[in-house]
Amino acid sequence: MRSINVISKSQVNRLYIYSAIIISTLSWYIFKVYYPFPNLTFDSYYYIEAAAANSAVSTWPIGYSKFIQIIGFFTHSGNVLVTVQFIILQISFLFLFTTIHNLFHLKKWIYTCIFLFLFLNPLFLFGSNHVMSDILFTGLSIIWITQLIWIVHKPKLYMALTHAILMLIIFTIRYSALYYPIIATIIIILSYQSWQRKILSICLMILFLAGFIQFTSHEMQIVTGSRQFSYTGGWKQANNALYMYEHTYMLDNQKVPERFKIIDSIAKSYFKAPHAQVDLLDHMDVTKGTWYTSFDPSPLRQYMRVSKKIDPGTSDFKKLAYFGPFYNDYGNYLIKKYPIAFAKYVIIPNIITYIFPILEIYDTDNLAFSIMNTEFGVIAQKWFNLKTISVPQKLITLRALILYPFSFIFTIVHIVFLLTLVTFLWLKAYYNISRKSIITILMITSFCLVNFFFIILVAPSVLRFQLTVFVLEFVNIFLVINAILRLEESPESDHIDNIIP
């Protein structure tokens, strides 16, 4: 009987794979007929410029720029680039889905729901068409999580190396993967393998990441004169603090440390005078929570002029990076001084925007369909051999209409994710599934919760930053629902997922 079930499952698995390939190919082909050019937004130009200059470090993590370079060895077609990242995303979905299908005994309708969500979702089509790190980061993160599921269920020696390499690649693409090693370490420790292999896996991961951090810090010191890993983190910390400081600067009667006197004086003078009103809850704010890092009147920009006679409007990576460590210290100083105010004016708004994410580049703005009239724009045109990226206005409007509901859909997924999890714990449904299934559910849950705390401490959550969590929360919802439904099944069906190790 068991062999018959395995053959049947294998046949169904192949049917899902063939269906996924056909659906993905047709949907992407039809999509590109109507949207024949890649989309470029502000961050795209930084990635392209770093790729064109063959930079070892840049404003953003260098991994995506290296990805652009790798594709550039074969072709400078922007459509090839976005097609490759779409394929990587679809492979990650296929890896995740077939893993769930092979390792978990779920209701047939649950498999169908997950399959349709992954392969008939317009968000992933439009997202893949952007020259941005989001889709590549999401695809590789899904592959990483899926490999951790295999490490839980069927660990193999080679996974110690493949996991470490994958973790390194992800880390080079986006530094929000800082907490990934924590999740991985816990899962490796809980997995069924010898302690020698566990230690090997953890050490390889740490060795690869430490090597990259040291390399990046060294290159940053060469380029900027300051040893640091990421200068944008320092700017962002000061930016977040200023969102709070606008409401508390008038209460500051204490002596300011000598090294912060000038920047603090500039900030107070700025807030006392008429100035731009920015709010982390303002979904119409084009900067989406980074106003103080981006615009010339900002105290952070003006301090460059006062202290080093640098043009506040500069986008020069070397000049901006110089101030990263100092702004990190200043931001920490203000946050430690007013922790309650920081929670009120930064963390709470960030929680709200996490639950109701901002559409940002997926909104009605036409920026993604026009090339910037700057030096960055010229570099992008030359790299991709582009003359235009425009499409008819009706297609831009259609894109906005299709993507508009996703902010609300994300909210529903977040809420249902929490409700099903609470129900799972309340009913003690974990008693009715295997230990490996429990670890998988807790791993995905932990990933989503840690991501939540990470995001709310850093920035308002735009929708594209939540793509990985969107997928994992949706999958986890159905894994939990399946466990809850099994409470009503007959004793003969108990612990059926133990049949598959």
C-alpha positions in Angstrom: 0.0 0.0 0.0 2.8 2.4 0.9 4.5 1.9 -2.5 1.2 2.6 -4.3 0.9 5.8 -2.4 4.4 6.9 -3.2 3.9 6.2 -6.9 0.7 8.1 -6.8 2.3 11.0 -5.1 5.2 11.0 -7.6 2.7 11.1 -10.5 0.8 14.0 -9.0 4.1 15.8 -8.2 5.1 15.6 -11.9 1.6 16.9 -12.9 2.1 19.9 -10.6 5.6 20.5 -12.0 4.5 20.4 -15.6 1.5 22.7 -14.8 3.7 25.2 -13.0 6.2 25.3 -15.9 3.4 25.8 -18.5 1.6 28.4 -16.4 4.7 30.4 -15.6 5.9 30.4 -19.2 2.6 31.4 -20.7 1.9 34.1 -18.1 5.4 35.7 -18.5 5.1 35.6 -22.3 1.7 37.3 -22.2 2.9 39.8 -19.6 6.0 40.8 -21.7 3.8 41.3 -24.8 2.0 44.2 -23.0 5.0 45.3 -20.8 8.0 44.9 -23.1 10.5 46.9 -21.1 11.9 46.4 -17.6 10.8 48.9 -14.9 13.4 51.3 -13.4 12.9 53.1 -10.1 15.3 55.3 -8.1 17.2 52.4 -6.5 17.6 50.7 -9.8 20.1 53.3 -11.0 22.4 52.7 -8.0 22.5 49.0 -8.7 23.2 49.6 -12.4 25.9 52.3 -11.8 27.7 49.9 -9.4 27.5 47.1 -12.0 28.8 49.4 -14.8 31.7 50.6 -12.6 32.5 47.0 -11.4 32.4 48.4 -7.8 33.3 46.2 -4.8 31.1 48.3 -2.5 28.3 50.6 -3.2 25.4 52.5 -1.6 23.3 49.3 -1.5 24.7 45.7 -0.9 26.7 44.7 -3.9 25.2 41.3 -4.6 22.4 42.5 -6.9 24.8 44.7 -8.9 27.1 41.6 -9.3 24.0 39.7 -10.6 23.5 42.4 -13.2 27.1 42.0 -14.2 26.9 38.3 -14.5 23.9 38.6 -16.9 25.9 41.3 -18.6 28.6 38.9 -19.5 26.1 37.2 -21.8 23.8 40.0 -22.8 22.9 43.6 -21.8 19.2 43.0 -22.5 17.1 44.3 -19.7 14.4 41.8 -20.6 16.8 38.9 -20.2 17.7 40.2 -16.7 14.2 40.4 -15.5 13.3 37.1 -17.1 16.1 35.4 -15.3 15.0 36.7 -12.0 11.5 35.7 -12.7 12.7 32.2 -13.5 14.7 32.1 -10.2 11.5 33.1 -8.3 9.5 30.4 -10.1 12.1 27.8 -9.3 12.0 28.8 -5.7 8.2 28.4 -5.7 8.5 25.0 -7.4 11.1 23.9 -4.8 8.9 25.0 -1.9 5.7 23.5 -3.3 7.2 20.1 -4.2 8.9 20.0 -0.8 5.6 20.6 0.9 3.9 18.0 -1.4 6.6 15.4 -0.7 7.1 15.9 3.0 3.6 16.8 4.3 0.3 14.9 4.1 -2.2 17.8 3.5 -5.7 18.0 2.2 -5.9 18.1 -1.6 -7.6 21.5 -1.6 -4.8 22.9 0.5 -2.2 21.9 -2.2 -4.4 23.5 -4.8 -4.7 26.8 -2.8 -0.9 27.0 -2.3 -0.3 26.2 -6.0 -2.6 28.8 -7.3 -1.3 31.4 -4.9 2.3 30.8 -6.0 1.9 30.4 -9.8 -1.1 32.6 -10.7 -0.3 35.6 -8.7 0.1 38.9 -10.7 2.1 40.5 -8.0 5.1 38.3 -8.8 4.8 39.1 -12.5 5.0 42.9 -12.0 7.6 42.5 -9.2 9.9 40.5 -11.4 9.8 43.2 -14.1 11.6 45.7 -11.8 15.4 46.0 -11.9 15.5 45.8 -8.1 16.9 43.3 -5.7 13.5 42.4 -4.3 12.6 39.4 -6.4 16.1 37.9 -6.4 16.2 38.2 -2.6 12.8 36.7 -2.2 13.5 33.8 -4.5 16.8 32.9 -2.8 15.2 33.4 0.6 12.5 30.9 -0.3 15.1 28.4 -1.5 17.0 28.9 1.8 13.9 28.3 3.9 13.0 25.3 1.8 16.5 23.9 2.3 16.1 24.3 6.1 12.9 22.3 5.8 14.9 19.5 4.2 17.5 19.8 6.9 14.8 19.3 9.4 13.3 16.2 7.6 16.2 14.6 5.7 19.6 16.3 6.4 22.5 15.4 4.1 26.2 16.2 4.5 26.4 18.3 1.3 23.7 20.6 2.7 26.3 22.1 5.1 28.1 23.6 2.1 25.1 24.5 0.0 23.4 26.2 2.9 26.5 28.2 3.7 27.0 29.3 0.1 23.3 30.2 -0.2 23.4 32.2 3.0 26.4 34.1 1.8 24.7 35.0 -1.6 21.5 36.2 0.1 23.5 38.3 2.6 25.3 40.1 -0.3 22.0 41.1 -1.8 20.2 42.6 1.2 21.5 43.2 4.7 18.1 42.6 6.2 19.2 39.0 6.1 21.2 39.8 9.3 18.8 37.6 11.4 18.9 34.6 9.0 21.9 33.0 10.6 20.0 33.0 14.0 17.1 31.1 12.5 19.4 28.7 10.6 21.5 28.0 13.7 18.5 27.0 15.8 17.1 24.8 13.0 20.5 23.1 12.5 20.7 22.4 16.2 17.2 20.9 16.3 17.8 18.7 13.2 18.4 15.0 13.3 22.1 14.7 12.5 25.4 14.2 14.4 26.8 17.1 16.5 29.9 17.0 14.2 27.8 17.8 11.2 25.8 20.4 13.1 29.0 22.1 14.2 30.4 21.9 10.6 27.2 23.5 9.2 27.2 26.4 11.7 30.9 27.0 11.4 30.9 27.1 7.6 28.0 29.6 7.6 29.8 31.8 10.2 33.1 31.6 8.3 31.5 32.6 4.9 29.6 35.5 6.4 32.5 36.7 8.6 34.7 36.7 5.5 32.3 38.8 3.5 31.8 41.3 6.3 35.6 41.7 6.7 36.1 42.0 2.9 33.3 44.7 2.7 34.6 46.6 5.7 38.1 46.6 4.2 36.9 47.8 0.8 34.7 50.5 2.5 37.8 51.8 4.3 39.8 51.9 1.1 37.0 53.8 -0.8 35.6 56.0 2.0 38.4 56.3 4.5 36.2 54.8 7.2 36.0 51.1 8.2 32.3 50.3 8.3 30.1 47.5 6.9 27.2 49.6 5.6 27.0 53.4 5.7 23.3 53.5 4.9 22.5 51.9 8.3 24.0 54.9 10.0 22.1 57.4 7.9 18.9 55.4 8.5 19.4 55.4 12.2 19.8 59.2 12.3 16.9 59.6 9.9 14.6 57.5 12.2 15.7 59.5 15.2 14.9 62.8 13.5 11.3 61.7 12.8 11.1 61.4 16.6 13.3 64.5 17.4 10.9 66.9 15.7 8.5 66.2 18.5 11.0 66.3 21.4 13.7 68.8 20.5 12.0 71.6 22.5 12.3 69.5 25.7 16.0 69.1 25.3 17.7 71.2 28.0 20.6 68.9 28.7 24.1 69.5 27.6 24.8 67.9 24.2 28.1 66.0 23.8 30.7 68.1 22.1 30.9 65.9 19.0 27.1 66.3 18.4 26.8 70.1 19.0 26.9 71.2 15.4 24.5 68.6 14.0 22.2 69.0 16.9 22.2 72.8 16.5 21.4 72.4 12.8 18.5 70.0 13.6 17.0 72.3 16.2 17.2 75.3 14.0 15.6 73.3 11.2 12.7 72.2 13.3 12.1 75.7 14.8 11.9 77.3 11.3 9.1 76.5 8.8 9.9 73.1 7.3 8.5 70.2 5.4 5.9 68.2 7.4 6.7 64.5 7.1 4.9 61.7 8.7 5.7 58.0 8.7 2.0 57.3 8.3 1.7 59.4 5.2 1.3 57.0 2.4 1.6 59.8 -0.1 5.1 60.7 1.1 7.3 59.8 -1.9 10.3 59.1 0.4 8.4 56.4 2.4 10.2 57.2 5.7 13.6 58.3 4.4 13.0 62.1 4.0 16.0 63.1 6.2 18.4 61.0 4.2 17.2 62.2 0.8 16.4 65.9 0.6 18.8 68.9 0.7 17.1 70.9 3.5 17.4 67.9 5.8 19.8 68.5 8.8 21.7 65.5 7.8 22.3 66.9 4.3 23.1 70.4 5.7 25.6 69.1 8.1 27.7 67.9 5.2 27.8 71.4 3.9 28.6 73.0 7.2 31.3 70.5 8.4 33.0 69.5 5.1 31.6 72.0 2.5 30.0 69.2 0.6 27.1 69.9 -1.7 23.9 68.7 0.2 22.5 67.5 -3.1 25.4 65.1 -3.8 24.8 61.5 -4.6 28.5 60.7 -4.5 28.8 57.3 -2.6 32.2 58.2 -1.1 31.1 61.5 0.3 27.9 60.1 1.8 29.6 57.0 3.2 32.0 59.2 5.2 29.2 60.3 7.5 27.7 56.9 8.1 29.4 56.0 11.5 28.9 59.5 12.8 25.2 59.6 12.0 24.8 56.1 13.5 26.2 57.4 16.8 24.0 60.6 16.7 20.9 58.5 16.0 21.7 56.1 18.8 22.3 59.1 21.1 18.9 60.6 20.4 17.0 57.3 20.6 18.6 56.4 24.0 17.7 59.9 25.2 14.0 59.6 24.2 13.1 55.9 24.0 9.4 56.4 24.8 9.1 59.1 22.2 10.9 56.9 19.7 8.4 54.2 20.3 5.5 56.6 19.9 6.7 58.4 16.7 8.7 55.7 15.0 8.0 52.1 16.2 4.2 52.4 16.4 3.8 54.0 13.0 6.1 51.3 11.6 3.9 48.6 13.2 0.9 50.2 11.4 2.6 50.3 8.1 3.7 46.7 8.6 0.1 45.6 9.0 -1.0 47.9 6.2 2.0 48.0 3.9 2.7 50.9 1.6 2.5 50.1 -2.2 5.4 52.4 -2.9 6.8 51.5 -6.4 3.6 49.5 -7.1 1.4 52.6 -6.8 0.0 54.9 -9.5 3.3 56.8 -9.9 4.6 56.6 -13.5 8.3 56.8 -12.4 8.8 53.1 -13.2 8.0 53.7 -16.8 10.4 56.6 -17.6 14.2 56.9 -17.6 15.7 59.5 -15.2 17.1 62.6 -17.0 20.3 62.4 -15.1 23.8 60.9 -15.4 22.4 57.8 -13.7 19.8 57.7 -16.5 22.5 57.8 -19.2 24.4 55.0 -17.5 21.2 52.8 -17.4 20.4 53.6 -21.1 23.9 52.6 -22.2 24.0 49.4 -20.0 20.7 48.1 -21.3 20.8 49.7 -24.7 17.5 51.4 -23.9 15.8 54.3 -25.7 12.6 54.2 -23.7 10.7 52.1 -21.1 7.4 53.7 -21.5 4.1 51.9 -22.2 0.6 53.3 -23.0 -1.0 55.1 -20.1 -3.9 52.6 -20.0 -1.4 49.8 -19.2 0.1 51.9 -16.4 -3.4 52.4 -15.0 -4.2 48.7 -15.4 -1.0 47.8 -13.4 -2.1 50.2 -10.6 -5.6 48.7 -10.6 -4.3 45.1 -10.4 -1.8 45.9 -7.6 -3.9 48.2 -5.6 -5.7 45.5 -3.6 -2.5 43.8 -2.5 -1.9 46.2 0.4 -5.3 45.0 1.8 -4.5 41.3 0.9 -1.2 41.5 2.8 -3.2 42.8 5.8 -5.6 39.9 5.6 -2.7 37.4 5.4 -1.0 38.9 8.4 -4.2 38.7 10.5 -5.2 35.2 9.4 -1.6 34.1 10.0 -1.8 35.2 13.7 -5.4 33.9 14.2 -4.6 30.4 12.9 -1.4 30.3 15.0 -3.3 31.3 18.1 -5.9 28.6 17.4 -3.2 26.0 16.7 -1.7 26.7 20.1 -5.1 27.1 21.9 -6.4 23.7 20.6 -3.0 22.1 21.1 -3.1 20.8 17.6 0.7 20.3 17.7 0.0 17.0 19.6 -1.6 15.6 16.4 1.4 16.1 14.1 5.0 14.9 14.0 7.9 16.7 15.7 9.4 17.5 12.3 6.1 19.2 11.2 6.1 21.2 14.5 9.6 22.4 13.9 8.8 23.4 10.4 5.7 25.4 11.5 7.7 27.0 14.3 10.6 27.8 12.0 8.3 29.7 9.5 6.5 31.4 12.4 9.8 32.5 14.0 11.1 33.8 10.7 8.0 35.9 10.2 7.9 37.3 13.8 11.6 38.1 13.8 11.2 39.9 10.5 8.4 41.9 12.0 10.5 43.1 14.9 13.4 43.8 12.6 11.3 45.9 10.2 9.5 48.0 12.8 12.8 49.1 14.3 14.2 50.1 10.9 11.7 51.6 8.6 8.1 51.8 7.4 7.2 48.6 5.7 6.7 49.0 1.9 5.0 46.1 0.2 8.0 44.9 -1.7 10.0 44.3 1.5 7.4 41.8 2.6 7.3 39.5 -0.4 9.1 36.6 1.4 7.0 36.9 4.5 3.9 37.1 2.3 4.7 33.7 0.8 5.7 32.1 4.0 2.8 33.3 6.1 0.4 32.1 3.4 2.0 28.6 3.4 2.1 28.5 7.2 -1.6 29.3 7.4 -2.5 26.2 5.5 0.1 24.0 7.3 -1.6 25.1 10.6 -5.1 24.7 9.2 -4.3 21.2 8.1 -3.1 20.4 11.6 -6.2 21.8 13.2 -8.5 19.9 10.8 -6.9 16.7 11.7 -8.2 17.0 15.3 -11.5 15.9 14.0 -10.2 13.0 12.0 -10.4 9.4 13.2 -7.6 7.9 15.3 -6.5 5.8 12.3 -5.3 8.9 10.5 -3.3 10.2 13.4 0.4 10.9 12.8 0.2 10.1 9.1 3.0 12.5 8.3 5.3 10.2 10.2 5.0 7.9 7.2 7.1 10.3 5.3 10.3 11.0 7.3 
